[in-house]
Amino acid sequence: MKNFKKLVAAVTIAGVLGVTGAAYAVDATTPAGIVSTLTGKSVEQVTSERAAGKTYGTIASEAGKLEEFKAETLEQRKAFLDQRVKDGNLTQAQADAAYNTMKANQAICDGTGSARMGLGNGSALGMGMGMGAGRRNGGGRGLNAGCRLVQ
C-alpha cells in the first residue's frame, strides 16, 4: 500500500510538472509571451496593457525591445509556416511567399498597428470558427502578414 501511494504521488508530481512545462512552452510562442519574456513583465501584465488598448509592439517598443519582438515574432511565424508545409497544408512556395511578405512588412513596421498593412494578403494562419479553420491555401486574411502581426 505504501508503494502504491508513492507511485500515485510520483505520477501526480510528474503530471503537474509536465503541464506547467507545456503551459510555459505555449506561452513563449504567443505575442504576449514573447513580450513578457523580452520585457520582464508577467504575461498577465502584458495582456492587461493590451486590453487597455496598447499593441504588443507598443509595449515592446516602450521597453526598447521592438526589434527583438519583431524578430522573435517573425521566427515564430516561420516555424508555424514550416509546420504547415510539413503537414501538407501549404506548399513551400506559398510558405515562402507569406514569409517574405511578413518580413518585408515588418521591416517598415513601427509596432503601433496603425499601418494595417497586409490586409487580404495573409497566409491563412488564422484559427477561425468556420469549417476548415486554418486550412486555407493562403488566400484568406490569416495573420495579415504585415504590421498588424506585431500588434
Buried (B, 14 or more C-beta within 10 A) or exposed (E): EEEEEEEEEEEEEEEEEEEEEEEEEEBBBBBBBBBBBBBEBEBEBBBEBBEEEBBBBBBBBEBEBBEBBBEBBBEBBBEBBBEBBEEEBBEEEBBEBBBEBBBBBBEEBBBBBEBEBBEEBBBBBBEEEEEEEBEBEBEBBBBBBBBBBBB
